[in-house]
Amino acid sequence: MYMKKSNRREFIATTAIAGAVAASPAIANSLQAGKKQLLHHVFFWLKNPDSVEDRSKLIEGLRTLAGIETIKALHIGVLASTEKREVVDTSWQVSELMFFDDAAGQKVYQDHAIHEAFVKNYSHLWSKVVVYDAMDV
Amino acid sequence: MYMKKSNRREFIATTAIAGAVAASPAIANSLQAGKKQLLHHVFFWLKNPDSVEDRSKLIEGLRTLAGIETIKALHIGVLASTEKREVVDTSWQVSELMFFDDAAGQKVYQDHAIHEAFVKNYSHLWSKVVVYDAMDV
């Protein structure tokens, strides 16, 4: 991951709020080497694409996934108001992006009871799901 | 964005390497409120999907985009070695994920000379592109 100076500054602000935590030299070294992460990006098409209620319900369900310990960061999204171009897919309604340390971490998430409960309780809301799993180069 | 404690620790390590920078109260406040970001995720299908050389060339081209100032973070990816499931699209070869502060930042990137040079110099490599623009909820 490339991180700009302004982001580094923001993260100092975050950590100042969170309270100081001692940094281990091992972690510092892995970051100096540029730690690669696995990105798991899922797009959902709702059965009722115009239902604000169903969209909110699915978002509520996705928030429960944050309890899975191998997820390093979680973004839940909706369509952004960017320029409509032919290459931009705007047919989905809700997205979920997760960062993992590796494929093993993603597998822990996949088989986790919280994830299974999410599928059980919320899968009636969607008609289609597309998943992209990318590894940082 | 949800960030686990272990990540906060890692970012302290990063900032320690980068050198201390004074955090402004304004930035701290925006982070406490949970700053939402725009995610721009692009998937590329190469004309020669099995060409390691073409894949490397495209990755080289994507790295030049890091010079665009409104990109807050950039991930360049290839297929991860996760479990093959029906919902996982594994037909693409290279991905690019960028974080922007807002749609205006994404538009600056879209019209930027570096981005235009990238399209001019590298678009002969791909046959298809799909873009997803998501806004954090």
Boltz contact constraints between the chains, C-beta under 6 A:
constraints:
  - contact:
      token1: [A, 1]
      token2: [B, 73]
      max_distance: 6.0
  - contact:
      token1: [A, 1]
      token2: [B, 75]
      max_distance: 6.0
  - contact:
      token1: [A, 2]
      token2: [B, 66]
      max_distance: 6.0
  - contact:
      token1: [A, 2]
      token2: [B, 74]
      max_distance: 6.0
  - contact:
      token1: [A, 3]
      token2: [B, 73]
      max_distance: 6.0
  - contact:
      token1: [A, 4]
      token2: [B, 72]
      max_distance: 6.0
  - contact:
      token1: [A, 7]
      token2: [B, 72]
      max_distance: 6.0
  - contact:
      token1: [A, 8]
      token2: [B, 15]
      max_distance: 6.0
  - contact:
      token1: [A, 8]
      token2: [B, 18]
      max_distance: 6.0
  - contact:
      token1: [A, 9]
      token2: [B, 21]
      max_distance: 6.0
  - contact:
      token1: [A, 10]
      token2: [B, 27]
      max_distance: 6.0
  - contact:
      token1: [A, 10]
      token2: [B, 31]
      max_distance: 6.0
  - contact:
      token1: [A, 11]
      token2: [B, 11]
      max_distance: 6.0
  - contact:
      token1: [A, 12]
      token2: [B, 15]
      max_distance: 6.0
  - contact:
      token1: [A, 12]
      token2: [B, 23]
      max_distance: 6.0
  - contact:
      token1: [A, 13]
      token2: [B, 23]
      max_distance: 6.0
  - contact:
      token1: [A, 13]
      token2: [B, 27]
      max_distance: 6.0
  - contact:
      token1: [A, 13]
      token2: [B, 28]
      max_distance: 6.0
  - contact:
      token1: [A, 13]
      token2: [B, 31]
      max_distance: 6.0
  - contact:
      token1: [A, 14]
      token2: [B, 31]
      max_distance: 6.0
  - contact:
      token1: [A, 15]
      token2: [B, 8]
      max_distance: 6.0
  - contact:
      token1: [A, 15]
      token2: [B, 12]
      max_distance: 6.0
  - contact:
      token1: [A, 16]
      token2: [B, 23]
      max_distance: 6.0
  - contact:
      token1: [A, 18]
      token2: [B, 8]
      max_distance: 6.0
  - contact:
      token1: [A, 21]
      token2: [B, 9]
      max_distance: 6.0
  - contact:
      token1: [A, 23]
      token2: [B, 12]
      max_distance: 6.0
  - contact:
      token1: [A, 23]
      token2: [B, 13]
      max_distance: 6.0
  - contact:
      token1: [A, 23]
      token2: [B, 16]
      max_distance: 6.0
  - contact:
      token1: [A, 27]
      token2: [B, 10]
      max_distance: 6.0
  - contact:
      token1: [A, 27]
      token2: [B, 13]
      max_distance: 6.0
  - contact:
      token1: [A, 28]
      token2: [B, 13]
      max_distance: 6.0
  - contact:
      token1: [A, 31]
      token2: [B, 13]
      max_distance: 6.0
  - contact:
      token1: [A, 31]
      token2: [B, 14]
      max_distance: 6.0
  - contact:
      token1: [A, 38]
      token2: [B, 80]
      max_distance: 6.0
  - contact:
      token1: [A, 59]
      token2: [B, 137]
      max_distance: 6.0
  - contact:
      token1: [A, 66]
      token2: [B, 2]
      max_distance: 6.0
  - contact:
      token1: [A, 72]
      token2: [B, 7]
      max_distance: 6.0
  - contact:
      token1: [A, 73]
      token2: [B, 1]
      max_distance: 6.0
  - contact:
      token1: [A, 73]
      token2: [B, 3]
      max_distance: 6.0
  - contact:
      token1: [A, 74]
      token2: [B, 2]
      max_distance: 6.0
  - contact:
      token1: [A, 75]
      token2: [B, 1]
      max_distance: 6.0
  - contact:
      token1: [A, 75]
      token2: [B, 136]
      max_distance: 6.0
  - contact:
      token1: [A, 76]
      token2: [B, 137]
      max_distance: 6.0
  - contact:
      token1: [A, 77]
      token2: [B, 134]
      max_distance: 6.0
  - contact:
      token1: [A, 77]
      token2: [B, 135]
      max_distance: 6.0
  - contact:
      token1: [A, 77]
      token2: [B, 136]
      max_distance: 6.0
  - contact:
      token1: [A, 78]
      token2: [B, 135]
      max_distance: 6.0
  - contact:
      token1: [A, 78]
      token2: [B, 137]
      max_distance: 6.0
  - contact:
      token1: [A, 80]
      token2: [B, 38]
      max_distance: 6.0
  - contact:
      token1: [A, 80]
      token2: [B, 133]
      max_distance: 6.0
  - contact:
      token1: [A, 80]
      token2: [B, 134]
      max_distance: 6.0
  - contact:
      token1: [A, 80]
      token2: [B, 135]
      max_distance: 6.0
  - contact:
      token1: [A, 81]
      token2: [B, 103]
      max_distance: 6.0
  - contact:
      token1: [A, 82]
      token2: [B, 103]
      max_distance: 6.0
  - contact:
      token1: [A, 82]
      token2: [B, 106]
      max_distance: 6.0
  - contact:
      token1: [A, 82]
      token2: [B, 133]
      max_distance: 6.0
  - contact:
      token1: [A, 87]
      token2: [B, 129]
      max_distance: 6.0
  - contact:
      token1: [A, 87]
      token2: [B, 131]
      max_distance: 6.0
  - contact:
      token1: [A, 88]
      token2: [B, 131]
      max_distance: 6.0
  - contact:
      token1: [A, 89]
      token2: [B, 130]
      max_distance: 6.0
  - contact:
      token1: [A, 89]
      token2: [B, 132]
      max_distance: 6.0
  - contact:
      token1: [A, 95]
      token2: [B, 134]
      max_distance: 6.0
  - contact:
      token1: [A, 103]
      token2: [B, 81]
      max_distance: 6.0
  - contact:
      token1: [A, 103]
      token2: [B, 82]
      max_distance: 6.0
  - contact:
      token1: [A, 106]
      token2: [B, 82]
      max_distance: 6.0
  - contact:
      token1: [A, 129]
      token2: [B, 87]
      max_distance: 6.0
  - contact:
      token1: [A, 130]
      token2: [B, 89]
      max_distance: 6.0
  - contact:
      token1: [A, 131]
      token2: [B, 87]
      max_distance: 6.0
  - contact:
      token1: [A, 131]
      token2: [B, 88]
      max_distance: 6.0
  - contact:
      token1: [A, 132]
      token2: [B, 89]
      max_distance: 6.0
  - contact:
      token1: [A, 133]
      token2: [B, 80]
      max_distance: 6.0
  - contact:
      token1: [A, 133]
      token2: [B, 82]
      max_distance: 6.0
  - contact:
      token1: [A, 134]
      token2: [B, 77]
      max_distance: 6.0
  - contact:
      token1: [A, 134]
      token2: [B, 80]
      max_distance: 6.0
  - contact:
      token1: [A, 134]
      token2: [B, 95]
      max_distance: 6.0
  - contact:
      token1: [A, 135]
      token2: [B, 77]
      max_distance: 6.0
  - contact:
      token1: [A, 135]
      token2: [B, 78]
      max_distance: 6.0
  - contact:
      token1: [A, 135]
      token2: [B, 80]
      max_distance: 6.0
  - contact:
      token1: [A, 136]
      token2: [B, 75]
      max_distance: 6.0
  - contact:
      token1: [A, 136]
      token2: [B, 77]
      max_distance: 6.0
  - contact:
      token1: [A, 137]
      token2: [B, 59]
      max_distance: 6.0
  - contact:
      token1: [A, 137]
      token2: [B, 76]
      max_distance: 6.0
  - contact:
      token1: [A, 137]
      token2: [B, 78]
      max_distance: 6.0
